[in-house]
Amino acid sequence: MADASTDAATIAREKLRTAMVRLADGDSAALEEIYAATRVKLFGICFRILGDRKEAEDALQDVYVNLWQRADRYDPARASPISWLATFARNRAVDRLRTGKVRGGAVPVEEANPLPDQAPLADMLLVDAEQSAQIHTCLTGLDEKTQNHIKSAFFDGYTYAELAEQADVPLGTMKSWIRRGLQKLRACLEASEVRS
């Protein structure tokens, strides 16, 4: 049973990766496939950050318009497609808050809604298990404070401003902490790729 679900996840991941490459080559039909495979997950990310259904729908539209324009930036050797798209969606939603492109009902950027999702994340089903395990191994190599900040920013949708406020430090300090943590994380991941 586990083998069947692993095979299905591998097939889905490969279909998505292939569609991303085709989109980068200008195949407009690939965008429809990507949309069908990712819209629920990406909408969830946008909604969790924006806290407003209409705002999340608008952000999601921005994601796919920008994806069409920037698909050539996706590098399949560096990230799984769903991880890359999830980061892309998160950044678009946070950008909407920061630039003030939100209706009256949406929350201000300082209050971006970090609701934890109790259901298994779709990207976790698609991300290669070995790569996922390596990321978690590398994360545990960071000090606990840095681990928590990175997880809060990239998995829970917190903004750097929120994290700085929670830690009672200047925004620039929080950005530096996270940047240094990400550099260590990248070095660990690159070192593991060299070893394998």
C-alpha positions in Angstrom: 0.0 0.0 0.0 2.8 2.4 0.9 4.5 1.6 -2.4 1.4 2.5 -4.4 1.1 5.9 -2.7 4.9 6.5 -3.1 4.6 5.6 -6.8 1.6 7.9 -7.2 3.4 10.8 -5.5 6.5 10.2 -7.7 4.3 10.2 -10.8 2.5 13.3 -9.7 5.8 15.1 -8.9 7.3 14.1 -12.3 4.2 15.2 -14.2 4.4 18.6 -12.4 8.1 18.9 -13.0 7.6 18.1 -16.7 4.8 20.6 -17.0 7.0 23.3 -15.4 9.7 22.7 -17.9 7.2 22.7 -20.8 5.8 26.0 -19.5 9.3 27.5 -19.4 9.6 26.5 -23.1 6.4 28.4 -23.9 3.8 25.6 -23.8 0.6 27.4 -22.6 -1.2 24.1 -22.1 1.3 23.2 -19.4 -0.1 26.1 -17.3 -3.5 24.5 -17.2 -1.9 21.3 -15.9 0.1 23.1 -13.3 -3.0 25.0 -12.2 -5.1 21.9 -11.8 -2.4 20.1 -9.8 -1.5 23.0 -7.5 -4.4 25.4 -7.1 -5.8 24.0 -3.9 -2.4 24.0 -2.1 -1.4 27.4 -3.3 -4.8 28.9 -2.5 -4.5 27.5 1.0 -1.1 29.2 1.4 -2.5 32.6 0.2 -5.6 32.3 2.3 -3.6 31.5 5.4 -1.5 34.6 5.0 -4.2 37.0 3.8 -7.1 35.8 5.9 -9.6 36.8 3.2 -11.0 34.6 0.5 -11.3 37.2 -2.2 -7.8 38.5 -1.4 -6.4 34.9 -1.6 -8.1 34.4 -5.0 -6.6 37.6 -6.3 -3.1 36.6 -5.0 -3.5 33.2 -6.5 -4.3 34.8 -9.9 -1.1 36.9 -9.5 0.8 33.7 -8.8 -0.2 32.1 -12.1 0.2 35.3 -14.1 3.7 35.7 -12.7 4.4 32.1 -13.2 3.5 32.4 -16.9 6.0 35.3 -17.2 8.7 33.8 -15.1 8.5 30.0 -15.6 12.0 30.0 -17.0 13.4 30.8 -13.5 12.4 27.4 -12.2 15.4 25.1 -11.9 14.3 21.4 -11.4 17.8 20.6 -10.1 17.4 23.0 -7.2 13.9 22.4 -5.9 10.8 20.3 -6.3 8.1 22.1 -8.3 5.6 22.2 -5.5 8.1 23.6 -3.0 9.1 26.3 -5.5 5.5 27.2 -6.3 4.6 27.2 -2.5 7.4 29.7 -1.9 6.3 31.7 -4.9 2.7 31.8 -3.6 3.8 32.8 -0.1 5.9 35.6 -1.4 3.1 36.9 -3.6 0.6 36.9 -0.7 3.1 38.7 1.6 3.9 41.2 -1.2 0.2 42.0 -1.4 0.1 42.8 2.3 3.3 44.9 2.2 2.3 46.9 -0.9 -1.2 47.6 0.5 -3.0 45.9 -2.4 -5.7 44.5 -0.2 -9.3 45.3 0.5 -10.6 46.6 3.8 -11.4 43.1 5.0 -7.9 41.7 4.7 -5.6 41.8 7.7 -2.6 44.2 7.9 0.8 42.7 7.2 1.6 42.7 10.9 -1.3 40.4 11.5 -0.8 37.9 8.6 -2.8 34.9 9.7 -0.5 32.1 10.6 -3.1 29.4 11.0 -1.5 26.0 11.2 -3.0 23.4 8.9 -3.8 20.1 10.7 -4.1 18.2 7.4 -1.0 16.7 5.8 0.5 19.2 3.4 0.1 18.4 -0.3 3.7 19.5 -0.9 4.9 16.9 1.7 3.2 14.2 -0.4 5.0 15.4 -3.5 8.5 16.3 -2.2 10.9 13.5 -2.6 11.2 11.7 0.7 15.0 11.6 0.7 15.3 15.3 0.0 12.7 16.1 2.6 14.6 13.9 5.2 17.9 15.7 4.3 16.3 19.1 4.8 15.1 18.1 8.2 18.5 16.7 9.1 20.1 19.9 8.0 17.5 22.0 10.0 18.3 20.0 13.1 22.0 21.1 12.7 21.0 24.7 13.3 20.6 26.2 16.7 17.1 25.9 18.1 16.3 29.6 17.8 17.3 29.7 14.1 15.4 26.5 13.4 12.2 28.0 14.9 12.5 31.3 13.0 13.1 29.5 9.6 10.2 27.1 10.2 7.9 30.0 11.3 8.8 32.1 8.3 8.7 29.4 5.6 6.3 26.7 6.9 3.9 28.8 9.0 3.7 31.9 6.9 4.9 34.4 9.5 6.5 37.6 8.2 9.9 38.7 9.3 8.3 41.7 11.0 6.1 39.4 13.1 9.1 37.3 14.0 11.1 40.3 15.0 8.3 41.6 17.1 7.9 38.2 18.8 11.6 38.0 19.5 11.7 41.7 20.5 14.6 42.5 18.1 14.9 45.0 15.2 13.7 43.8 11.8 17.2 43.9 10.4 18.5 41.6 13.1 15.8 39.0 12.4 16.5 39.2 8.7 20.2 38.7 9.4 19.5 35.7 11.7 17.3 34.0 9.1 19.7 34.8 6.2 22.7 33.3 8.1 20.5 30.3 9.0 19.5 29.8 5.3 23.2 30.0 4.3 24.1 27.3 6.7 21.1 25.2 5.5 22.1 25.6 1.9 25.8 24.6 2.7 24.5 21.5 4.5 22.2 20.6 1.6 25.0 21.2 -1.0 27.4 19.1 1.0 24.9 16.2 1.2 24.4 16.4 -2.6 28.2 16.1 -3.1 28.3 13.0 -0.8 25.5 11.2 -2.6 
